[in-house]
Amino acid sequence: MTDHVFSSGRITARVAGQGAELQSLADGAGQERLWSGLPAWPRRSPVLFPIVGRLPDDTAWIDGRPYHMTQHGFARDRAFTWQDRRADGCTLLLTDDADSRTIFPFRFVLALDYQAEGDTLHVRYRLHNPDPTQVLPASLGAHPAFAWPQRQGVAKQDHVLTFERPEPEPIRRIAGGLLQPEPFPTPIVGQTLALSDDLFTDDAIIMDDPASHRVSFHAPDGTGVTLAWKGFRELGLWTKPGADFLCIEPWHGFSTPQAFSGEFTNKPGLLHIGPGKEWHGSWSVTVDPKSASA
């Protein structure tokens, strides 16, 4: 059994062992709230580890040696081990092995826990460094894609993002997969981002350390989802213009800045987890309960 289906009685979710990826999130009426993984973008909610974004030439230089690693790292393409399957959740584990050390020569233990509770799905991360002497340098990010529109018959451009606090700070952009040096004016007005495909013509919107740790993605009648996060510092927003999804992505890390060169351990945005230490982060998505009775 490669997938695990679980429920709170109000929401139902499905998680795959491959990549520990969330595959489905349905409300009480059975309406799918997650992107369906159509060819426009065949993923749904990949785990980004040990990098977020891209490296120059897809190469990490570690102790003077080149290691080839493609965008967003390898965790999303690896088979996790099932640690626990519950009626209302599951826990999965990924550890370093001989194959991973050929592209990322560090020890690690990455655990993901999914828990359905009421109208909310909780996703918790634990990144442990089991090495007794060496620091673990890494980034970790979430990449959930939500159906856009959230309800059939509602126009995409009628949806908005509403942040819990005003977000006046500039945003960042990437070009050629790398982070551009200059900031850009934010398209967020107060707490509201009016959504359209045009926002993403130049790829993702990246928010450095936003004031908010909660954002609602919704149609005019309130139908939608609310995402909250802890431990993650950056937030990415992305879609492929024309596709029917919106990614709301809590990250700790980002694509390599265009001007950066040198050792991977000096790359901006990394976590540096000491020997025997660990990092914890989480995000949750709450489905608007009105949708179950609409």
KOLDREN-512173 format. One line per field, with one value per residue: x, y, z of N, C-alpha, C in turn; residue number from 1; residue in three letters. Coordinates in steps of 0.2 Angstrom, whole numbers. Example, Ala and Ser with C-alpha at 12.3 -4.5 7.8 and 13.67 -1.06 7.14 Angstrom:
BEGIN
n_X	[66 64]
n_Y	[-28 -11]
n_Z	[39 35]
ca_X	[62 68]
ca_Y	[-22 -5]
ca_Z	[39 36]
c_X	[66 64]
c_Y	[-16 0]
c_Z	[39 39]
guse	[1 2]
tilo	[ALA SER]
This chain:
BEGIN
n_X	[4 4 -1 -9 -25 -34 -44 -54 -67 -72 -64 -55 -40 -26 -10 5 18 29 40 33 21 7 -8 -21 -35 -50 -65 -80 -90 -85 -78 -64 -50 -37 -24 -25 -15 -13 -6 -1 6 13 15 9 10 24 39 52 68 86 87 79 72 84 101 117 121 115 123 131 145 155 166 176 172 162 144 130 114 97 84 75 80 81 72 58 57 61 58 49 49 36 31 20 3 -12 -30 -33 -22 -4 14 29 46 62 79 97 107 118 116 110 121 129 126 123 132 129 123 106 90 74 58 40 24 7 -9 -26 -38 -54 -59 -46 -30 -15 2 18 35 51 68 82 99 110 123 138 148 148 140 124 120 106 91 73 57 39 27 13 -1 -15 -32 -38 -50 -57 -70 -81 -87 -84 -75 -57 -51 -58 -54 -45 -30 -29 -20 -15 -9 -4 6 18 31 45 45 53 61 64 76 80 80 88 90 86 95 89 75 57 43 29 14 4 -9 -11 -18 -22 -20 -25 -29 -22 -17 -7 1 11 19 32 37 39 32 41 42 51 53 39 27 15 9 -1 -13 -27 -35 -47 -63 -76 -87 -82 -78 -65 -48 -37 -21 -8 7 22 39 45 52 52 40 33 24 15 11 8 5 -11 -14 -24 -21 -15 0 5 18 27 43 60 73 79 80 97 106 110 122 130 143 154 157 144 139 140 129 116 102 101 97 107 111 116 127 119 107 91 78 62 47 31 15 -2 -18 -34 -50 -63 -78 -90 -91 -93 -107 -112]
n_Y	[-6 10 23 32 35 46 53 66 65 77 82 74 66 62 54 51 38 40 53 58 65 75 71 73 83 84 92 91 88 81 89 92 101 103 105 95 89 89 88 101 104 92 89 90 93 95 90 101 99 95 108 124 130 134 130 137 132 120 114 111 116 108 107 110 101 97 94 87 93 95 107 112 100 83 76 76 66 54 38 38 31 22 27 27 24 30 32 45 51 51 46 49 45 50 46 49 40 29 32 46 52 54 65 74 76 73 69 65 66 66 69 68 73 70 76 75 86 91 103 105 102 97 99 93 95 88 90 82 81 69 68 67 77 85 100 102 109 115 118 119 117 119 116 117 115 123 121 132 140 139 135 128 138 150 164 164 177 183 179 181 184 186 193 191 202 219 220 228 227 226 214 199 193 179 175 165 155 159 170 187 202 215 222 222 232 228 219 218 226 234 222 214 204 205 192 186 179 187 191 182 181 183 173 166 175 181 182 190 185 188 198 192 176 169 166 169 161 164 165 177 174 169 156 144 142 142 146 142 145 140 142 143 155 162 166 159 162 155 151 142 153 152 139 130 132 137 140 141 144 140 143 139 146 149 152 152 167 178 183 175 164 150 140 129 129 142 148 159 159 146 134 130 116 111 98 83 91 98 104 111 113 119 118 122 119 125 121 130 128 131 127 114 113 119]
n_Z	[0 -5 -3 10 17 26 39 48 50 46 36 23 19 8 8 0 0 -8 -9 2 0 0 -7 -9 -3 4 7 19 10 0 -9 -19 -13 -15 -28 -43 -49 -63 -81 -83 -71 -63 -50 -33 -19 -15 -5 0 0 2 -2 -6 -21 -33 -37 -43 -59 -55 -45 -30 -20 -10 3 -7 -17 -31 -31 -38 -39 -41 -44 -29 -22 -17 -9 -13 -23 -17 -9 6 23 31 46 55 53 54 59 58 53 49 49 42 37 32 29 28 16 6 -7 -6 0 -11 -17 -8 5 19 35 40 47 42 47 44 49 48 52 54 60 65 54 50 43 49 47 51 53 57 58 60 65 65 66 76 76 65 57 50 36 28 18 20 14 11 -2 -6 -17 -21 -27 -40 -47 -30 -30 -41 -55 -50 -54 -57 -56 -46 -34 -19 -9 9 21 38 43 38 24 19 14 2 -12 -18 -33 -45 -58 -71 -62 -51 -37 -39 -37 -33 -24 -27 -29 -18 -23 -14 -6 8 18 8 -7 -23 -35 -50 -65 -71 -61 -60 -71 -71 -64 -47 -33 -19 -2 10 26 31 39 43 48 44 31 21 7 -4 -11 -16 -8 3 3 3 9 23 27 39 47 56 61 49 38 26 13 -2 -17 -30 -47 -63 -76 -82 -78 -66 -52 -36 -28 -11 -1 13 18 23 18 1 -17 -24 -23 -37 -37 -29 -25 -21 -6 -2 11 15 9 7 18 23 35 49 57 72 79 84 86 82 71 71 62 55 46 43 36 35 30 24 32 27 14 14 15 5]
ca_X	[0 9 -4 -13 -30 -36 -50 -56 -74 -75 -60 -52 -33 -22 -3 9 25 34 40 29 18 0 -11 -28 -38 -57 -70 -85 -95 -81 -75 -56 -47 -30 -23 -26 -9 -13 0 2 11 11 15 3 13 31 43 58 74 89 87 73 75 90 108 120 123 113 129 133 152 156 173 179 170 155 139 125 108 93 79 71 82 79 67 52 58 63 53 49 47 30 32 14 -3 -18 -36 -33 -15 2 20 34 53 68 86 102 109 123 114 109 127 133 124 123 137 128 118 100 83 68 51 34 18 1 -14 -32 -42 -59 -58 -39 -25 -9 8 23 42 56 74 87 106 112 130 140 153 147 134 120 117 100 84 67 51 33 25 6 -4 -23 -36 -39 -54 -59 -77 -83 -92 -82 -69 -51 -49 -62 -51 -40 -27 -30 -15 -17 -7 -2 12 21 38 46 45 59 59 70 77 84 81 92 87 88 97 85 69 52 37 24 8 -1 -12 -13 -18 -25 -17 -29 -25 -22 -11 -2 6 16 22 39 38 36 33 45 41 56 51 33 24 10 10 -7 -16 -33 -36 -54 -68 -80 -92 -78 -76 -58 -44 -33 -15 -4 14 27 46 47 54 50 34 33 17 17 7 10 -1 -16 -15 -29 -19 -10 4 6 23 31 50 66 78 77 85 104 106 113 129 133 148 158 155 137 138 139 124 111 95 101 98 113 108 122 128 114 102 85 74 55 42 24 10 -8 -23 -41 -55 -69 -83 -96 -90 -96 -114 -114]
ca_Y	[0 16 29 32 39 47 58 69 65 83 82 68 67 56 55 45 36 43 60 60 71 76 70 75 86 85 94 86 87 78 93 93 108 103 104 88 86 88 89 108 104 85 88 93 96 92 92 104 97 100 115 127 134 131 131 139 126 114 112 113 115 106 105 110 96 98 89 89 93 99 112 109 95 76 73 75 60 48 35 39 25 23 25 26 25 31 33 52 54 47 49 46 46 49 46 48 33 29 36 53 55 55 72 78 72 75 64 69 62 70 66 72 70 73 75 78 88 95 106 107 97 99 95 95 93 87 89 80 80 63 67 69 82 90 104 100 115 113 122 115 121 116 118 114 119 123 122 139 143 135 132 129 143 156 166 164 183 185 176 186 182 190 191 193 209 222 217 233 227 224 207 197 189 175 175 160 151 162 176 193 206 220 221 224 234 223 220 218 232 233 215 210 203 203 187 185 175 192 192 176 181 183 168 167 181 179 187 189 186 192 200 187 169 166 169 166 161 163 168 183 172 166 149 144 138 147 142 145 141 141 140 145 162 165 163 160 162 154 147 143 156 148 133 131 131 143 137 145 140 142 140 141 146 152 151 155 174 178 185 171 159 148 134 128 130 149 150 163 156 140 132 127 112 108 90 81 95 97 110 110 118 116 122 119 121 124 121 134 123 133 124 107 113 124]
ca_Z	[0 -6 -1 16 17 33 40 54 49 42 30 21 15 6 7 -4 3 -13 -7 8 -3 1 -14 -9 3 2 12 21 4 -5 -14 -18 -12 -18 -36 -45 -52 -71 -84 -82 -66 -61 -43 -29 -13 -14 1 -3 5 7 -4 -9 -27 -38 -36 -50 -63 -51 -42 -23 -19 -3 4 -13 -22 -34 -30 -43 -35 -45 -41 -24 -19 -19 -5 -16 -27 -13 -5 13 26 35 54 58 49 59 56 57 51 47 50 37 38 27 32 23 14 2 -13 -4 1 -17 -20 -2 10 26 39 42 48 41 49 42 52 45 57 52 66 63 47 49 42 52 44 55 51 62 54 65 63 70 66 82 75 59 56 45 32 23 18 20 12 9 -9 -7 -23 -20 -33 -41 -42 -25 -31 -48 -56 -47 -58 -54 -54 -40 -28 -16 -3 14 26 45 45 32 21 14 12 -5 -13 -22 -39 -47 -65 -73 -57 -46 -34 -42 -31 -32 -22 -31 -25 -17 -26 -9 -4 15 19 2 -14 -28 -38 -57 -68 -73 -56 -60 -77 -70 -59 -40 -28 -13 3 15 33 31 46 44 49 42 25 18 0 -4 -16 -13 -3 9 1 2 14 27 28 44 48 61 60 42 38 20 10 -9 -20 -37 -52 -70 -79 -86 -74 -61 -45 -33 -22 -5 1 18 16 27 12 -5 -22 -23 -25 -43 -35 -24 -27 -15 -3 -1 18 16 5 11 19 26 42 51 63 76 80 88 87 77 69 70 58 54 43 43 31 37 25 26 33 23 8 15 15 -1]
c_X	[4 6 -8 -18 -33 -41 -51 -63 -77 -70 -57 -45 -30 -15 0 16 30 34 36 24 10 -3 -18 -30 -45 -61 -75 -90 -91 -78 -68 -54 -40 -30 -23 -20 -9 -7 3 7 10 12 9 5 19 35 50 64 79 90 80 76 80 96 111 122 120 119 130 141 153 163 177 177 163 150 133 118 103 88 75 74 79 74 60 52 60 57 54 47 41 32 26 9 -9 -24 -37 -26 -10 8 25 41 58 74 91 104 115 122 113 116 131 131 123 126 136 123 112 95 78 62 46 28 12 -5 -20 -36 -47 -59 -51 -34 -18 -3 14 30 47 63 79 94 109 120 133 145 152 140 131 117 112 95 79 61 45 30 18 3 -12 -27 -38 -43 -55 -66 -78 -88 -90 -76 -63 -49 -53 -59 -46 -36 -27 -25 -17 -15 -5 5 15 28 39 46 52 57 66 70 82 85 84 88 90 90 93 78 64 46 32 18 2 -3 -15 -12 -20 -21 -23 -26 -27 -16 -5 3 12 19 30 41 36 37 36 44 46 53 45 30 19 12 4 -10 -22 -34 -43 -57 -72 -85 -88 -76 -68 -54 -39 -27 -11 2 18 34 49 47 51 43 34 26 19 12 10 4 -5 -18 -20 -27 -15 -6 6 11 27 38 55 72 75 82 92 103 111 121 133 138 152 155 147 135 137 133 119 105 95 100 104 112 115 122 123 108 96 81 66 51 36 20 3 -13 -30 -45 -61 -75 -89 -97 -93 -104 -117 -117]
c_Y	[6 22 27 37 40 52 60 68 72 84 76 69 61 58 49 44 39 50 62 65 70 76 72 78 88 87 89 84 83 82 93 100 108 102 97 85 84 90 96 109 97 84 91 96 94 94 95 103 94 107 118 131 130 134 133 133 119 110 115 111 114 104 105 105 98 92 91 88 98 103 108 103 88 73 71 69 54 45 35 32 27 22 24 28 25 33 41 55 49 50 45 49 45 50 46 41 34 33 44 56 57 62 77 75 74 70 68 63 67 67 71 69 74 71 79 80 93 97 107 101 100 95 98 92 93 85 88 79 75 63 70 75 87 93 102 107 113 119 117 119 116 119 116 119 118 124 129 139 137 132 133 134 150 158 166 171 186 183 181 182 187 188 194 199 212 220 222 232 224 216 205 193 185 176 170 155 153 169 183 198 212 218 224 227 229 224 219 224 231 225 210 210 200 198 187 182 180 193 187 176 180 179 169 174 178 184 185 190 190 193 195 180 165 170 165 166 159 167 173 180 169 159 149 140 144 143 146 141 144 138 142 152 165 162 164 159 160 150 147 147 152 141 135 129 137 139 143 141 143 139 143 141 149 150 155 162 174 179 181 166 157 142 135 130 138 152 153 159 150 139 129 123 109 101 88 85 94 103 107 115 115 121 118 122 120 126 125 129 125 129 117 107 117 120]
c_Z	[0 -4 6 16 24 34 47 55 46 36 29 17 13 5 4 0 -2 -11 -1 6 -2 -6 -14 -2 1 8 14 15 -1 -10 -13 -18 -14 -25 -37 -48 -60 -74 -84 -77 -62 -54 -39 -22 -11 -8 -2 2 1 4 -6 -15 -30 -36 -43 -53 -59 -48 -35 -22 -11 -1 -2 -18 -25 -33 -34 -39 -39 -41 -35 -20 -21 -15 -8 -21 -24 -10 2 16 31 42 57 53 54 55 54 55 49 49 46 39 32 30 26 21 9 -5 -12 -3 -5 -19 -14 4 17 29 41 43 47 42 47 46 50 50 55 59 64 56 45 48 44 49 48 53 57 58 59 62 68 70 73 82 70 59 50 42 27 23 18 18 10 2 -10 -13 -22 -27 -34 -47 -36 -26 -38 -49 -54 -52 -54 -51 -48 -34 -25 -10 3 20 33 47 38 30 16 12 5 -6 -17 -27 -41 -55 -67 -67 -51 -44 -37 -36 -29 -29 -27 -27 -24 -20 -21 -7 3 17 13 -4 -18 -33 -46 -60 -70 -67 -56 -67 -76 -64 -52 -37 -22 -8 9 22 34 38 48 45 47 36 23 11 -1 -10 -12 -7 3 8 0 8 17 29 34 45 54 59 53 41 32 17 2 -11 -27 -41 -59 -73 -83 -83 -68 -54 -43 -27 -17 -1 7 17 22 22 6 -11 -21 -26 -32 -42 -31 -28 -21 -12 -1 6 20 12 9 12 22 33 43 58 66 77 85 89 81 76 68 66 57 49 43 38 34 31 28 26 29 17 8 14 9 -6]
guse	[1 2 3 4 5 6 7 8 9 10 11 12 13 14 15 16 17 18 19 20 21 22 23 24 25 26 27 28 29 30 31 32 33 34 35 36 37 38 39 40 41 42 43 44 45 46 47 48 49 50 51 52 53 54 55 56 57 58 59 60 61 62 63 64 65 66 67 68 69 70 71 72 73 74 75 76 77 78 79 80 81 82 83 84 85 86 87 88 89 90 91 92 93 94 95 96 97 98 99 100 101 102 103 104 105 106 107 108 109 110 111 112 113 114 115 116 117 118 119 120 121 122 123 124 125 126 127 128 129 130 131 132 133 134 135 136 137 138 139 140 141 142 143 144 145 146 147 148 149 150 151 152 153 154 155 156 157 158 159 160 161 162 163 164 165 166 167 168 169 170 171 172 173 174 175 176 177 178 179 180 181 182 183 184 185 186 187 188 189 190 191 192 193 194 195 196 197 198 199 200 201 202 203 204 205 206 207 208 209 210 211 212 213 214 215 216 217 218 219 220 221 222 223 224 225 226 227 228 229 230 231 232 233 234 235 236 237 238 239 240 241 242 243 244 245 246 247 248 249 250 251 252 253 254 255 256 257 258 259 260 261 262 263 264 265 266 267 268 269 270 271 272 273 274 275 276 277 278 279 280 281 282 283 284 285 286 287 288 289 290 291 292 293 294]
tilo	[MET THR ASP HIS VAL PHE SER SER GLY ARG ILE THR ALA ARG VAL ALA GLY GLN GLY ALA GLU LEU GLN SER LEU ALA ASP GLY ALA GLY GLN GLU ARG LEU TRP SER GLY LEU PRO ALA TRP PRO ARG ARG SER PRO VAL LEU PHE PRO ILE VAL GLY ARG LEU PRO ASP ASP THR ALA TRP ILE ASP GLY ARG PRO TYR HIS MET THR GLN HIS GLY PHE ALA ARG ASP ARG ALA PHE THR TRP GLN ASP ARG ARG ALA ASP GLY CYS THR LEU LEU LEU THR ASP ASP ALA ASP SER ARG THR ILE PHE PRO PHE ARG PHE VAL LEU ALA LEU ASP TYR GLN ALA GLU GLY ASP THR LEU HIS VAL ARG TYR ARG LEU HIS ASN PRO ASP PRO THR GLN VAL LEU PRO ALA SER LEU GLY ALA HIS PRO ALA PHE ALA TRP PRO GLN ARG GLN GLY VAL ALA LYS GLN ASP HIS VAL LEU THR PHE GLU ARG PRO GLU PRO GLU PRO ILE ARG ARG ILE ALA GLY GLY LEU LEU GLN PRO GLU PRO PHE PRO THR PRO ILE VAL GLY GLN THR LEU ALA LEU SER ASP ASP LEU PHE THR ASP ASP ALA ILE ILE MET ASP ASP PRO ALA SER HIS ARG VAL SER PHE HIS ALA PRO ASP GLY THR GLY VAL THR LEU ALA TRP LYS GLY PHE ARG GLU LEU GLY LEU TRP THR LYS PRO GLY ALA ASP PHE LEU CYS ILE GLU PRO TRP HIS GLY PHE SER THR PRO GLN ALA PHE SER GLY GLU PHE THR ASN LYS PRO GLY LEU LEU HIS ILE GLY PRO GLY LYS GLU TRP HIS GLY SER TRP SER VAL THR VAL ASP PRO LYS SER ALA SER ALA]
